[in-house]
Each structure stands twice: as structure tokens, then as C-alpha cells.
């Protein structure tokens, strides 16, 4: 399956409600995908195998995770640690250095959720290949290799469900990482958002800010990580769409107030800032203040969760020809909002280009 950019998406797995995410512990509930027999061997549970959840992995195999004789059975473990680390690097690095996590599945996995290789060919939802398969070789290799793919690849979280957002996938994912979280460096969260027009009068822009604050807090706790959040509300091809344009500007305005304590109302096009829209912006500021009081108490301010490594971007990058983008934006903006001065159009476009390049 491909996303709107033509990238191939690999199916992931949803997190268990009670995953055994700690290395060395064995789950005891009946929903786990494996079980020990009397010889200490580990096999996929029949309940999971029967419902077809793991058929994508091919024939179910029997593994012995007991490391009692691991070094004798696996010459790999007799190699020096430095050499093993180099081998891990080569086999756990995707070709383009990027893994995508997608979690629509109906079944549970008790281990760290697998990340799937981003392949250049179309694949069905159940046709992915887990990158880190070496960890299933034996207990010792599992301890060494579990989560290492996070160190060597960027991670992307994509939104493909009407019931759960990409930011929720990310927050669920990092809960179960434990010490492995320190290996994450670059994260992309790509959200789908419906376009809203300038006359819409609901509170849709309030809904995701709780998650934004949680992500910002995670970034502050993990200073090695950078998170880029991409909105679908605006790409430069759609700048002539007033609903898309307004949705992006309104959300940018709200986030700037709620997360950055910056009043960006000057970025709203003059053509839609009449008396009605000025009242709308005043209401927006009131909502921001009420939101902050409800979520964090009057003593808290945006400065406490401000993090420069958590940034927001429009959906698509400009590519190698930004001048062409500028010409396209100027033309379509003029068509969407005729009557604005050239100076106003240039000011708005400069802000849009800054958002594309630097985020906000």
C-alpha cells in the first residue's frame, strides 16, 4: 500500500494492553504469540497461529531461546563484541535509513513492536518483513539486538486510521521502549487532517494539543531526539484552496499561542480578517487561555514545555526548485485572495516558505 506521497507502507502491529516489554521477562497471559514447552523451546501459540495473525511470517518455526549452549551452537557469539556490533549495524540498517511504523492490526504482540522495512515496491498490508529478525535467534542475541534498529534508522509514524492518530501511535510506542528510547534520534509524525474553512466554528484545533504537549515533554526528556510533525492541511499545490489554507493558518496560530506563547495573528491574510474573523481570533485566544488552565493549571506556561527539537511543518517538502514553488504559491494565492497588495502577498509567502524550510 502506498501513501499520498507514493511511499510504500509496511504493516505494523498494535501494542498489547499489557505487553511484557522488559528484556528477560516472559509473558504469562494467554494472548502472547509464543509459549514454552516442556523442553524449554518456544513456539508460536496455537490460538495466534489459528487466527492467521502470524501467517504473514510464513511457516511457524520452533526456536530454542535457552542460551545455555548458545556459544557452541552459534559461532557468531564467539566473535568480539566490537565485530558483532558492526554486523548488527549492517543488518539492522534499512537501505534508505528509514523505518515506518503502522499499527492497524487486530492482534497483539507482547514484545517490542516490530518496525518494518520501507520497501520500494508495492506491498499488501499483510506482506511486510520485520527488519530485526536476528533477535529471535537465541536469548543472548535477543538481549544484544532488541531495539537496535532504533539506533540506526529514522522512524516514521503514519496515520491510517480514523480512530487513532499518528501522534497516539508514537506516544503508545515510546511508553514500551524503556532504555531503548535513548537510541531514537529522528522521528517523523505525519497526520491526516481534514480541511476547515474560515467560517467553521468548532473546537477541532483544541483536540491534538494534549498530545503535542506530551510529545514536547518526551523531547525534553530525550535531548538526542528530534520530532518533526507534518500536517496534511496545506501543501503548496493546494494553496488556492481557501479551506485548506485557513485550516493550516488557524492551526498554526493556535499552536503558536498554546505551545510557543507567540501571537501570530499577523500571518492571517487580510482578506479574511474582517470584524467576524477578528472576533474569531479573540475567541481563539480565550480558548487557548482556558485550555492552558484546564490542562496544566494557572501556574504553568508554554515556556515549561517549549522545545525547539519538536517542530511543525506543512505536508510536503518543496523539492529542489524552491523558486518554482514561490511562483506557484504567489499565483494561486492571488487567485484565492484577489485584491491584496503585492507587499502583503510577499509577506505571507515568506512565512509559508519559512515554515516549509524551518518549521515552526
C-alpha positions in Angstrom: 0.0 0.0 0.0 1.3 3.5 -0.8 0.6 6.8 1.0 -0.2 10.1 -0.7 3.5 10.7 -1.5 3.8 7.3 -3.2 5.9 5.8 -0.4 5.3 2.1 0.4 3.8 1.4 3.8 4.5 -1.7 5.7 2.0 -3.1 8.1 3.0 -3.0 11.8 1.3 -4.5 14.8 -0.7 -2.9 17.5 0.6 -2.8 21.1 -0.8 -5.2 23.7 -2.7 -3.7 26.5 -0.3 -5.3 28.9 2.9 -6.0 26.9 5.9 -7.7 28.5 8.4 -5.2 27.2 11.2 -5.9 29.6 14.1 -8.0 28.3 14.3 -11.3 30.0 10.7 -11.4 31.3 8.3 -13.9 29.8 4.6 -13.0 29.4 2.1 -15.1 31.4 -1.2 -14.2 29.8 -2.9 -16.2 27.1 -2.7 -13.5 24.4 1.0 -13.7 23.8 2.3 -15.0 20.4 4.5 -17.7 21.9 4.7 -20.3 24.7 7.3 -22.6 26.2 7.0 -26.4 26.0 8.5 -28.9 28.5 11.9 -28.8 26.8 12.2 -25.0 27.1 11.6 -24.5 23.4 9.4 -21.6 22.4 6.7 -21.9 19.7 4.0 -19.6 18.4 0.8 -20.2 20.4 -1.9 -22.2 18.6 -4.5 -19.6 19.2 -2.5 -17.0 17.4 -1.5 -19.3 14.6 -5.0 -20.5 14.0 -6.4 -17.0 13.5 -3.9 -16.3 10.8 -2.4 -13.3 12.6 1.2 -14.6 12.1 0.7 -16.3 8.8 2.5 -13.4 7.2 5.8 -14.6 8.6 5.5 -17.9 6.6 5.7 -21.3 8.3 5.8 -21.1 12.1 9.1 -22.2 13.3 10.3 -23.6 16.6 13.1 -21.7 18.4 15.1 -22.5 21.5 15.8 -19.3 23.4 17.8 -21.1 26.1 21.4 -19.6 25.9 22.9 -22.4 27.9 24.8 -23.7 24.8 24.4 -20.6 22.7 28.1 -20.0 22.1 28.6 -23.6 21.0 25.6 -23.5 18.7 26.2 -20.0 17.3 29.8 -19.2 16.4 28.5 -15.6 16.0 28.6 -15.2 19.7 32.3 -16.1 19.8 33.1 -13.0 17.8 34.4 -10.0 19.7 31.7 -7.6 20.8 33.1 -4.8 18.5 32.7 -7.0 15.5 29.2 -8.2 16.5 28.2 -4.5 16.8 29.4 -3.8 13.3 27.4 -6.8 12.0 24.3 -5.5 13.8 24.8 -2.1 12.2 24.9 -3.6 8.7 21.9 -5.9 9.1 19.7 -3.6 11.1 20.1 -0.5 8.9 17.4 -0.1 6.2 18.6 0.8 2.7 17.3 4.3 3.0 17.9 4.6 6.7 14.2 4.9 7.5 11.6 2.6 9.1 7.9 3.1 9.1 5.6 2.1 11.8 1.9 1.5 11.0 -0.4 -0.2 13.5 -3.8 -1.1 12.2 -3.7 -4.8 13.1 -6.4 -6.6 15.1 -3.9 -8.8 17.1 -1.5 -8.2 20.0 2.3 -8.7 20.2 3.9 -8.9 23.6 7.4 -7.9 22.6 8.7 -4.6 21.4 6.5 -3.7 18.4 8.4 -4.5 15.2 9.4 -1.9 12.7 9.0 -2.7 9.0 11.5 -2.0 6.2 10.3 0.7 3.9 10.5 -1.1 0.6 10.5 0.5 -2.9 7.8 -1.9 -4.3 4.1 -2.1 -3.5 3.2 -4.5 -0.7 -0.1 -5.6 0.7 -1.0 -4.8 4.3 0.0 -8.3 5.4 3.1 -8.5 3.3 5.7 -6.7 5.3 9.0 -8.0 6.6 10.2 -7.2 10.1 13.7 -5.7 9.9 15.0 -7.0 13.2 14.7 -10.8 12.9 18.1 -11.7 14.2 16.9 -11.1 17.8 14.8 -14.3 17.6 17.9 -16.5 17.2 18.6 -17.0 20.8 18.3 -15.4 24.2 21.8 -13.8 24.2 21.3 -12.3 20.7 17.8 -11.1 21.7 19.4 -9.2 24.7 22.0 -7.7 22.4 19.9 -6.8 19.4 16.5 -5.9 20.8 15.7 -2.3 19.8 19.0 -1.7 18.0 17.1 -0.8 14.8 16.1 2.4 16.6 19.7 3.4 16.8 20.5 3.0 13.1 17.3 4.3 11.4 14.9 7.3 11.4 11.4 6.3 12.4 8.2 7.5 10.8 4.7 7.2 12.3 1.8 7.4 9.7 -1.8 7.9 10.3 -4.1 5.4 8.5 -7.0 5.1 10.9 -10.0 7.2 11.7 -10.0 6.1 15.3 -6.4 6.6 16.2 -3.9 9.4 15.4 -0.3 9.1 14.4 0.8 11.1 17.5 -1.1 8.5 19.6 0.8 5.7 17.9 4.1 7.5 18.7 3.1 8.1 22.4 2.0 4.4 22.8 5.2 3.2 21.2 7.6 5.2 23.4 5.9 4.0 26.6 7.2 0.5 26.0 10.7 1.3 24.8 12.3 1.8 28.2 16.1 2.4 27.9 15.9 1.8 24.1 14.3 5.3 23.8 17.8 6.8 24.2 18.6 5.5 20.7 15.9 7.4 18.9 17.3 10.4 17.0 14.9 11.4 14.2 11.1 10.9 14.3 8.6 11.9 11.6 4.9 12.0 12.5 2.6 12.5 9.6 -1.0 13.3 10.4 -4.1 13.4 8.2 -6.3 16.5 8.9 -9.5 17.5 7.2 -9.5 20.9 5.6 -11.6 23.6 7.5 -12.9 26.7 6.1 -12.8 30.2 7.7 -16.5 30.0 8.7 -16.1 26.8 10.7 -16.8 27.5 14.3 -15.9 24.4 16.2 -13.0 23.5 18.5 -11.3 21.0 16.3 -7.9 22.7 16.8 -8.0 22.1 20.5 -8.1 18.3 20.3 -4.5 17.4 19.5 -2.7 19.9 21.8 -2.7 17.5 24.7 -0.6 15.1 22.6 1.6 17.9 21.4 2.5 18.8 25.0 3.2 15.2 25.8 5.5 14.9 22.7 7.3 18.1 23.7 7.8 16.7 27.2 9.2 13.5 25.7 11.6 15.5 23.6 12.8 17.4 26.6 13.4 14.1 28.4 15.3 12.8 25.4 17.6 15.5 24.2 19.1 13.4 21.4 15.8 13.2 19.6 14.2 15.5 17.1 10.5 15.2 16.2 9.0 16.7 13.0 5.2 16.8 12.8 3.7 17.2 9.3 0.2 18.4 8.7 -1.8 17.5 5.7 -3.7 20.7 5.9 -1.5 22.5 3.4 0.8 21.7 0.6 1.9 24.3 -1.9 -0.2 22.7 -4.7 -3.4 23.4 -2.6 -2.6 27.0 -1.6 -5.5 28.2 -3.7 -7.9 26.1 -1.6 -9.3 28.5 1.0 -10.4 25.8 3.3 -7.0 24.1 3.3 -5.2 27.4 3.6 -7.4 28.6 6.5 -7.1 25.2 8.3 -3.4 25.4 8.3 -3.1 29.0 9.3 -5.6 28.7 12.1 -3.9 25.6 13.5 -0.5 27.3 13.2 -1.9 30.3 15.0 -3.3 28.2 17.8 -0.2 26.1 18.2 1.9 29.2 18.3 -0.2 30.6 21.1 -0.6 27.4 23.1 2.9 25.9 22.7 5.1 28.9 21.9 3.3 31.8 23.5 3.6 33.7 20.2 0.7 35.7 18.8 0.8 35.1 15.1 -2.4 36.7 14.0 -0.5 39.0 11.6 0.0 35.9 9.5 -3.7 35.6 8.8 -4.5 37.0 5.3 -6.0 40.4 5.4 -8.8 39.3 3.1 -10.3 37.1 5.9 -9.5 39.3 8.9 -12.7 41.4 8.9 -14.7 42.0 12.0 -16.1 38.5 12.1 -12.6 36.9 11.8 -11.2 39.3 14.4 -13.9 38.1 16.8 -12.9 34.5 15.8 -9.3 35.2 16.7 -10.2 36.8 20.0 -12.3 33.7 20.8 -9.3 31.6 19.8 -7.1 33.4 22.4 -9.7 32.8 25.0 -9.8 29.1 24.2 -6.0 29.0 24.5 -6.1 30.6 27.9 -8.9 28.3 29.1 -7.1 25.3 27.6 -3.9 26.0 29.5 -5.8 26.5 32.8 -7.7 23.2 32.3 -4.6 21.1 31.3 -1.8 22.4 33.4 -3.1 24.8 36.0 -2.7 28.6 36.2 0.9 28.3 37.3 2.1 26.6 34.1 3.1 28.4 31.0 4.1 27.3 27.5 7.8 28.0 28.4 7.7 24.9 30.5 7.1 22.6 27.6 8.7 24.6 24.8 11.2 22.5 22.9 13.0 23.6 19.7 13.5 20.0 18.6 9.7 19.5 18.2 8.7 21.4 15.1 5.7 21.5 12.8 5.7 21.5 9.0 3.3 21.6 6.1 2.7 18.2 4.5 5.1 18.3 1.5 8.7 19.4 1.0 9.4 21.9 -1.7 12.0 19.8 -3.5 14.9 21.1 -5.4 13.3 24.1 -7.1 12.0 26.5 -4.4 11.8 29.3 -6.9 9.1 27.4 -8.8 7.2 26.8 -5.5 7.3 30.6 -4.8 5.9 31.4 -8.3 3.2 28.8 -7.8 2.3 30.0 -4.3 2.2 33.6 -5.4 0.0 32.8 -8.4 -2.5 30.7 -6.5 -2.6 33.0 -3.5 -3.5 35.9 -5.8 -6.3 33.8 -7.3 -7.6 32.8 -3.9 -7.4 36.2 -2.3 -7.6 38.9 -5.1 -7.2 42.5 -4.1 -4.3 42.1 -1.7 -1.3 44.2 -2.1 1.9 42.8 -3.5 3.6 43.5 -0.2 1.0 41.5 1.7 1.3 38.6 -0.6 5.1 38.6 -0.3 4.9 38.7 3.5 2.5 35.7 3.6 4.5 33.7 1.1 7.8 34.4 3.0 6.2 33.0 6.2 4.9 29.9 4.3 8.4 29.2 2.8 10.0 29.6 6.3 7.5 27.0 7.6 8.4 24.7 4.8 12.2 25.0 5.4 12.4 25.6 9.2 9.1 24.6 10.6 7.5 26.5 13.5 
